[in-house]
């Protein structure tokens, strides 16, 4: 377990922004055009805006955040997006003297004895966007989900790391974590990070770490941490959509396996292989 730094006595609000970003990829092979279309339909149903909203709501609960607003959208022909505004402190709605208070904002009302929530100053959010797609010629189908968890204050998005990886069909996970800004302690000293971290891997559960090959590219002096992961084991059956390897010819199995491994390597390294 990673030990936190001693609790800081701050001069004011914790202004550190902690941002966790994911690119999660699921890769599969669909033999026929009909199967490729059904794969897109399956992904759109499994990860529609309603399901994604539930996942992000769970994330807010895991990190101890309070939900302020939810916006979600399913797209035509495919894909979905959800954005949730969150705050570290619970929302306070007080109707007194023509004022309303929500999180860290105070909004004056001169003409309204009944106040309503109209503004907030927190800068924290959770978002997800999905991108299902199929290759028009070679049968490869991919599902990408981009996820961002940005918090301002003492709550940390790293608490939701394992849950997010387990919530998606994750063959490849590209993760970035960055701490930005600064906060001051009671003596006026600036602090650019308020917790110990050597690698994103420090926060991964042991069962997840055992499943993935991982590499780090970290810039410690800038509080930037980057981890790439891909599954260690390759079983062709787990990558075939509505098909079994035993029903394919030996030649087709070799061809499809080669295509899938190439796709995984290119996505993992972020470049085309020559």
C-alpha positions as CSV (number, residue, x, y, z in Angstrom):
1,X,0.0,0.0,0.0
2,X,1.4,3.4,-1.0
3,X,1.9,5.7,2.0
4,X,0.5,9.2,1.7
5,X,2.5,12.3,2.6
6,X,1.8,13.8,6.0
7,X,-1.4,15.7,5.9
8,X,-0.8,19.2,4.9
9,X,-2.2,22.1,6.9
10,X,-3.3,24.4,4.1
11,X,-3.7,28.2,4.0
12,X,-6.9,27.8,2.0
13,X,-8.5,25.5,-0.5
14,X,-6.4,22.7,-2.0
15,X,-5.8,24.1,-5.6
16,X,-4.0,21.0,-6.9
17,X,-5.7,19.5,-10.0
18,X,-5.2,15.7,-10.4
19,X,-6.1,14.4,-13.8
20,X,-6.3,10.8,-14.8
21,X,-6.9,10.0,-18.5
22,X,-7.4,6.6,-20.1
23,X,-7.5,5.2,-23.6
24,X,-9.0,1.8,-23.4
25,X,-9.1,-0.5,-26.4
26,X,-11.0,-3.7,-27.1
27,X,-9.9,-5.5,-30.3
28,X,-11.7,-8.3,-32.0
29,X,-12.2,-10.0,-35.4
30,X,-15.5,-10.3,-37.2
31,X,-15.4,-12.7,-40.1
32,X,-18.4,-11.4,-42.1
33,X,-19.8,-7.9,-42.8
34,X,-23.0,-8.9,-40.9
35,X,-20.9,-9.9,-37.9
36,X,-19.0,-6.6,-38.0
37,X,-22.3,-4.7,-38.0
38,X,-23.6,-6.8,-35.1
39,X,-20.3,-6.1,-33.2
40,X,-21.0,-2.4,-33.5
41,X,-24.6,-2.9,-32.3
42,X,-23.4,-5.0,-29.4
43,X,-20.9,-2.4,-28.2
44,X,-23.4,0.4,-28.6
45,X,-25.8,-1.5,-26.4
46,X,-23.3,-2.7,-23.8
47,X,-21.8,0.8,-23.5
48,X,-24.7,3.1,-24.2
49,X,-25.0,6.5,-22.4
50,X,-27.2,5.0,-19.6
51,X,-24.6,2.3,-18.8
52,X,-21.7,4.8,-19.0
53,X,-23.6,7.1,-16.7
54,X,-23.8,4.3,-14.1
55,X,-20.1,3.6,-14.4
56,X,-19.2,7.3,-13.9
57,X,-21.6,7.6,-11.1
58,X,-19.8,4.6,-9.4
59,X,-16.5,6.4,-10.0
60,X,-17.8,9.5,-8.2
61,X,-18.8,7.4,-5.3
62,X,-15.5,5.5,-5.2
63,X,-13.4,8.7,-5.1
64,X,-15.7,10.4,-2.6
65,X,-17.0,13.1,-4.9
66,X,-20.5,14.8,-5.1
67,X,-22.3,14.9,-8.4
68,X,-23.5,18.4,-9.5
69,X,-24.7,17.8,-13.0
70,X,-25.0,14.9,-15.6
71,X,-25.1,15.4,-19.4
72,X,-25.2,12.3,-21.7
73,X,-25.8,11.6,-25.3
74,X,-26.0,8.5,-27.6
75,X,-24.9,9.2,-31.2
76,X,-26.0,8.1,-34.6
77,X,-24.7,5.9,-36.1
78,X,-22.6,4.9,-33.1
79,X,-20.8,6.0,-29.9
80,X,-21.9,7.8,-26.8
81,X,-20.6,10.5,-24.4
82,X,-21.2,11.3,-20.7
83,X,-20.0,14.3,-18.7
84,X,-20.5,14.6,-15.0
85,X,-19.5,17.7,-13.0
86,X,-18.5,16.9,-9.5
87,X,-17.4,18.7,-6.4
88,X,-15.2,17.7,-3.4
89,X,-17.6,19.2,-0.9
90,X,-21.4,18.4,-0.7
91,X,-23.7,20.8,-2.4
92,X,-25.2,23.3,0.1
93,X,-28.4,25.1,-0.9
94,X,-29.4,27.7,1.7
95,X,-32.3,30.1,1.3
96,X,-31.5,33.0,3.4
97,X,-31.3,36.8,2.8
98,X,-31.7,36.3,-0.9
99,X,-28.4,34.3,-1.2
100,X,-27.7,30.8,-2.5
101,X,-24.6,28.9,-1.7
102,X,-23.4,25.9,-3.7
103,X,-20.0,24.3,-3.1
104,X,-17.6,27.3,-3.3
105,X,-19.8,29.8,-5.0
106,X,-22.0,32.5,-3.5
107,X,-24.6,34.1,-5.9
108,X,-26.6,37.1,-4.9
109,X,-30.3,37.4,-5.5
110,X,-31.9,40.9,-4.9
111,X,-35.3,40.0,-6.3
112,X,-35.8,36.4,-5.4
113,X,-36.7,35.2,-1.9
114,X,-36.7,31.7,-3.2
115,X,-33.1,30.9,-4.3
116,X,-32.2,28.2,-6.8
117,X,-28.9,26.6,-7.9
118,X,-27.4,28.6,-10.7
119,X,-23.6,28.4,-10.5
120,X,-20.6,26.6,-9.0
121,X,-16.8,27.2,-9.0
122,X,-15.5,23.7,-8.7
123,X,-13.3,22.5,-11.6
124,X,-13.8,18.8,-11.3
125,X,-15.4,16.5,-13.8
126,X,-15.6,12.9,-15.1
127,X,-16.1,12.3,-18.8
128,X,-16.2,9.3,-21.2
129,X,-16.5,9.2,-25.0
130,X,-16.7,5.9,-27.0
131,X,-15.5,5.2,-30.5
132,X,-16.6,1.8,-31.9
133,X,-15.4,1.1,-35.5
134,X,-14.6,-1.7,-37.9
135,X,-12.0,-2.0,-40.7
136,X,-13.8,-1.9,-44.1
137,X,-11.7,-4.7,-45.6
138,X,-9.8,-6.9,-43.2
139,X,-12.3,-7.9,-40.4
140,X,-10.7,-6.1,-37.5
141,X,-13.1,-4.3,-35.2
142,X,-12.0,-2.0,-32.4
143,X,-13.8,-0.3,-29.5
144,X,-12.0,2.7,-27.9
145,X,-13.2,4.5,-24.8
146,X,-11.6,7.8,-23.7
147,X,-12.1,8.5,-20.0
148,X,-11.0,11.6,-18.0
149,X,-11.3,12.0,-14.2
150,X,-10.1,15.4,-13.1
151,X,-10.4,16.5,-9.4
152,X,-9.6,19.6,-7.6
153,X,-8.9,19.2,-3.9
154,X,-7.9,16.3,-1.7
155,X,-9.9,13.6,-3.5
156,X,-7.9,11.5,-5.9
157,X,-9.0,9.9,-9.2
158,X,-6.4,7.1,-8.6
159,X,-8.9,5.5,-6.3
160,X,-11.1,4.6,-9.3
161,X,-8.2,3.2,-11.4
162,X,-8.9,-0.5,-10.9
163,X,-12.7,-0.2,-11.2
164,X,-12.4,1.6,-14.5
165,X,-10.1,-1.0,-16.0
166,X,-12.4,-3.8,-14.9
167,X,-15.5,-2.0,-16.2
168,X,-14.5,-2.2,-19.8
169,X,-13.3,-5.0,-22.1
170,X,-9.7,-3.8,-21.9
171,X,-7.1,-5.5,-24.2
172,X,-5.0,-2.3,-24.1
173,X,-4.9,0.4,-21.5
174,X,-3.0,3.7,-22.0
175,X,-3.1,5.8,-18.8
176,X,-1.8,9.3,-18.0
177,X,-1.8,10.9,-14.6
178,X,-0.7,14.5,-14.0
179,X,-0.8,16.8,-11.0
180,X,-1.0,20.4,-11.9
181,X,-1.1,23.7,-10.1
182,X,0.0,24.3,-6.5
183,X,-1.4,24.8,-3.0
184,X,0.0,26.6,0.0
185,X,0.4,25.5,3.5
186,X,-0.2,27.7,6.6
187,X,3.4,29.0,6.4
188,X,2.9,30.1,2.8
189,X,5.1,27.3,1.3
190,X,3.9,26.1,-2.1
191,X,3.3,22.4,-2.6
192,X,3.0,20.9,-6.2
193,X,1.9,17.5,-5.1
194,X,0.2,16.2,-1.9
195,X,0.7,12.4,-2.2
196,X,3.5,9.9,-2.9
197,X,3.6,8.3,-6.3
198,X,6.4,6.6,-8.3
199,X,4.3,5.0,-10.9
200,X,0.6,4.5,-11.8
201,X,1.4,0.8,-11.4
202,X,1.7,1.5,-7.6
203,X,-2.1,1.9,-7.5
204,X,-3.1,-1.2,-9.6
205,X,-4.6,-4.3,-7.9
206,X,-2.4,-7.4,-8.0
207,X,-4.9,-9.4,-10.2
208,X,-4.8,-6.7,-12.8
209,X,-1.0,-6.4,-12.7
210,X,-0.7,-10.1,-13.2
211,X,-2.8,-10.0,-16.4
212,X,-0.9,-7.2,-18.2
213,X,2.5,-6.4,-19.6
214,X,3.3,-2.8,-18.6
215,X,5.8,-0.1,-19.4
216,X,6.2,3.3,-17.9
217,X,7.3,6.7,-19.3
218,X,7.4,9.1,-16.3
219,X,8.6,12.7,-16.0
220,X,9.0,12.9,-12.2
221,X,10.1,16.5,-12.0
222,X,6.9,17.5,-13.9
223,X,4.6,15.2,-11.9
224,X,3.6,13.4,-15.1
225,X,3.1,9.7,-15.1
226,X,2.4,7.5,-18.1
227,X,1.7,3.7,-18.2
228,X,0.9,1.4,-21.1
229,X,-0.7,-2.0,-20.6
230,X,-1.7,-4.9,-22.8
231,X,-2.9,-8.4,-22.0
232,X,-0.1,-11.0,-21.6
233,X,-2.1,-14.0,-22.9
234,X,-3.5,-14.4,-26.4
235,X,-6.3,-16.8,-27.0
236,X,-7.8,-16.5,-30.5
237,X,-11.2,-17.6,-29.3
238,X,-11.5,-14.6,-27.0
239,X,-10.9,-12.2,-30.0
240,X,-13.4,-13.8,-32.4
241,X,-16.9,-12.3,-32.5
242,X,-19.6,-14.9,-33.0
243,X,-17.1,-17.5,-34.2
244,X,-14.9,-20.2,-32.9
245,X,-11.3,-20.9,-34.0
246,X,-12.0,-24.6,-34.5
247,X,-14.4,-23.7,-37.3
248,X,-11.7,-21.9,-39.3
249,X,-9.0,-23.4,-41.5
250,X,-5.5,-23.5,-40.2
251,X,-4.5,-21.0,-42.8
252,X,-7.3,-18.6,-41.7
253,X,-6.4,-19.0,-38.1
254,X,-2.8,-18.0,-38.7
255,X,-3.8,-15.0,-40.9
256,X,-6.4,-13.7,-38.4
257,X,-4.0,-14.2,-35.4
258,X,-1.3,-12.3,-37.3
259,X,-3.7,-9.4,-38.1
260,X,-4.9,-9.2,-34.5
261,X,-1.4,-9.2,-33.0
262,X,-0.3,-6.5,-35.4
263,X,-3.3,-4.4,-34.5
264,X,-2.6,-4.8,-30.8
265,X,1.0,-3.9,-31.2
266,X,0.2,-0.8,-33.3
267,X,-2.3,0.5,-30.8
268,X,0.0,-0.2,-27.9
269,X,2.9,1.6,-29.4
270,X,0.8,4.3,-31.1
271,X,2.4,3.9,-34.5
272,X,2.1,1.8,-37.7
273,X,4.4,-1.1,-38.1
274,X,6.3,-1.4,-41.3
